[in-house]
Amino acid sequence: MAMTDIYNTSKEKVGEIDLQDSIFGVNVDSHLLHDVVRMQLAKRRRGTACTKTRAEVRGSSAKPYRQKGTGRARAGNRRSPVWRGGGTVFGPKPRDYGFKLTKKVRKQGLRMALSARQSEDNILVIDKFQLDEIKTGKFVDIMDKLEIENGLIVVSDHDDKLERSSRNVPGYKVLPVAGINVYDILLHKKLIIVQPGLNKIEERLQP
């Protein structure tokens, strides 16, 4: 097991804790991480782009002029894709871009993302992170003391005061343990884990 220090919000060491090698010390497979991130981003795509085919576009279905004798190319109706204002051929339609990966792969992806941050020494464990009021300035002061400019803060459960204090500060995000994901872990340079949340992570990701 890897021993790591526990700090308070003033970045004073208050203890030590062991990080499980089965969660924070696994070999990192970049291809697996890529697949998990691609799955997450695909699920976020709205897929609402929509074009009208010749059957849906507005216009008469009458033949615009006679078949022969005009010197022009033959035409069936004004909704033809070759006419201005006509339908679109093979245009996008609403669709779901999401695809699935097995639960085992998703859990392993989380372990690898956490291990990657640990190997870079970019995990900071703090004993508690509580704000008495919703105050962005206090949140910024704490981040300055911790010397963190870009970070994902993982708490055990939803913390409304902390989430609302941090939401207008670029570069930071607060997530409960239930919401942690590979994309956000890799997106932020530092991973700040509140100690009760660390215990829940280890329970959730036990092999």
C-alpha positions in Angstrom: 0.0 0.0 0.0 1.1 3.6 -0.7 1.2 5.9 2.3 0.0 9.4 1.7 -0.4 12.5 3.9 -3.6 14.0 5.1 -3.9 17.8 5.2 -6.4 20.3 6.5 -7.7 23.2 4.4 -4.7 25.3 5.5 -2.4 22.7 4.0 -1.1 21.6 7.4 -0.3 17.9 7.8 -2.7 16.2 10.2 -2.1 12.5 9.6 -1.3 9.8 7.1 -3.4 7.1 5.4 -2.7 4.0 3.2 -4.1 4.0 -0.3 -5.1 0.6 -1.6 -2.8 -0.7 -4.4 -5.8 -2.5 -6.0 -7.4 1.0 -6.6 -4.6 3.5 -6.7 -1.7 1.4 -7.9 -3.0 -0.5 -11.0 -1.3 -0.5 -14.4 -2.7 2.2 -16.6 -4.0 1.1 -20.1 -4.4 4.3 -22.2 -6.6 2.4 -24.7 -9.1 1.5 -22.0 -9.2 5.0 -20.6 -9.8 6.3 -24.2 -12.7 3.9 -24.6 -14.3 5.0 -21.4 -13.9 8.7 -22.1 -15.3 8.2 -25.6 -18.3 6.5 -24.2 -18.9 9.3 -21.7 -18.7 12.0 -24.4 -20.8 10.0 -26.8 -23.6 9.8 -24.2 -23.5 13.6 -23.7 -24.1 14.3 -27.4 -27.6 15.6 -27.9 -28.1 14.1 -31.4 -30.9 16.6 -32.3 -29.6 17.6 -35.7 -32.5 17.1 -38.2 -32.9 17.8 -41.9 -36.0 17.3 -44.1 -36.2 14.7 -46.8 -38.1 15.3 -50.1 -41.1 13.7 -48.4 -41.1 16.3 -45.6 -40.1 19.5 -47.3 -42.9 22.0 -48.2 -43.9 22.1 -51.9 -46.2 20.8 -54.5 -46.0 17.3 -55.8 -47.2 18.4 -59.2 -44.9 18.0 -62.2 -43.5 21.6 -62.8 -43.6 21.4 -66.6 -44.1 18.8 -69.3 -41.7 16.0 -69.8 -40.5 16.8 -73.3 -40.2 19.7 -75.6 -38.9 22.4 -73.2 -35.2 21.8 -73.6 -34.8 21.5 -69.8 -34.0 18.5 -67.8 -37.0 16.4 -66.9 -38.4 17.1 -63.4 -40.9 15.2 -61.3 -41.7 17.8 -58.6 -40.3 20.9 -56.9 -39.3 19.0 -53.8 -36.5 17.1 -55.6 -33.1 17.4 -53.9 -31.6 18.9 -57.0 -33.9 21.9 -56.8 -33.4 24.9 -54.6 -35.6 24.5 -51.6 -35.9 20.8 -52.1 -35.2 18.0 -49.7 -31.9 16.8 -48.3 -30.4 13.5 -49.3 -28.9 11.4 -46.5 -29.0 14.3 -44.1 -28.8 13.9 -40.3 -31.8 12.8 -38.3 -32.2 12.7 -34.5 -30.3 9.8 -33.1 -28.6 8.5 -29.9 -24.8 8.4 -30.2 -24.3 6.5 -26.9 -22.9 3.1 -26.6 -22.3 0.8 -23.7 -19.3 -0.7 -21.9 -19.5 -3.4 -19.3 -19.6 -2.5 -15.7 -16.3 -4.3 -15.1 -14.6 -2.1 -17.8 -16.0 1.1 -16.3 -14.9 0.3 -12.8 -11.4 -0.6 -14.1 -11.3 2.7 -16.0 -11.9 4.5 -12.7 -9.2 2.6 -11.0 -6.8 3.4 -13.8 -7.7 7.1 -13.8 -7.1 7.3 -10.0 -3.9 5.3 -10.4 -2.7 7.7 -13.1 -3.2 10.7 -10.8 -1.5 9.0 -7.9 1.5 8.1 -10.0 1.8 11.7 -11.0 1.6 12.7 -7.3 -1.6 14.7 -8.1 -3.9 13.4 -5.4 -4.4 15.5 -2.3 -6.3 14.0 0.7 -7.8 16.5 3.1 -9.5 15.7 6.4 -12.7 17.8 5.8 -13.9 20.6 3.6 -16.8 22.5 5.1 -18.0 26.0 4.4 -20.3 27.8 6.9 -21.9 29.8 4.2 -22.1 30.1 0.4 -19.1 32.3 -0.3 -17.0 32.1 -3.4 -14.3 34.2 -1.8 -13.8 31.7 1.0 -13.5 28.9 -1.5 -10.9 30.8 -3.5 -8.9 31.5 -0.3 -8.8 27.8 0.5 -7.7 26.9 -3.0 -4.9 29.5 -2.7 -3.8 28.0 0.6 -3.8 24.5 -1.0 -1.9 26.0 -4.0 -4.3 24.4 -6.5 -5.3 26.2 -9.7 -7.2 23.4 -11.3 -8.8 20.6 -9.4 -11.7 18.1 -9.0 -13.0 18.0 -5.4 -14.5 14.7 -4.4 -16.8 14.7 -1.3 -18.7 11.8 0.3 -22.2 13.2 -0.5 -23.7 16.3 -2.1 -22.6 19.5 -0.4 -24.8 22.4 -1.5 -22.7 25.1 0.0 -19.5 23.9 -1.4 -20.9 23.2 -4.9 -22.6 26.7 -5.1 -19.5 28.4 -3.7 -17.3 26.9 -6.4 -19.5 26.8 -9.5 -18.5 30.3 -10.7 -14.8 29.7 -10.3 -13.2 28.3 -13.5 -11.0 25.3 -13.3 -12.8 23.6 -10.4 -15.6 21.1 -10.0 -17.2 19.4 -6.9 -18.5 15.9 -7.2 -19.9 13.3 -4.7 -18.3 9.9 -4.8 -21.4 8.6 -6.7 -20.7 11.0 -9.5 -16.9 10.5 -10.0 -16.0 9.5 -13.6 -12.9 9.0 -15.7 -13.4 12.1 -17.9 -13.5 14.6 -15.0 -10.6 12.9 -13.2 -8.5 13.2 -16.3 -9.8 16.7 -17.2 -8.5 18.3 -13.9 -4.9 18.5 -13.0 -5.4 17.8 -9.3 -7.7 15.4 -7.5 -8.7 16.6 -4.0 -10.4 13.9 -2.0 -12.1 14.6 1.3 -11.2 11.7 3.7 -14.8 10.3 4.2 -15.1 10.3 0.4 -11.9 8.3 0.1 -13.4 5.5 2.3 -16.5 5.4 0.0 -14.3 5.3 -3.1 -12.4 2.3 -1.7 -15.7 0.6 -0.9 -17.2 1.3 -4.3 -14.1 0.1 -6.3 -13.1 -3.0 -4.4 -12.1 -5.7 -6.9 
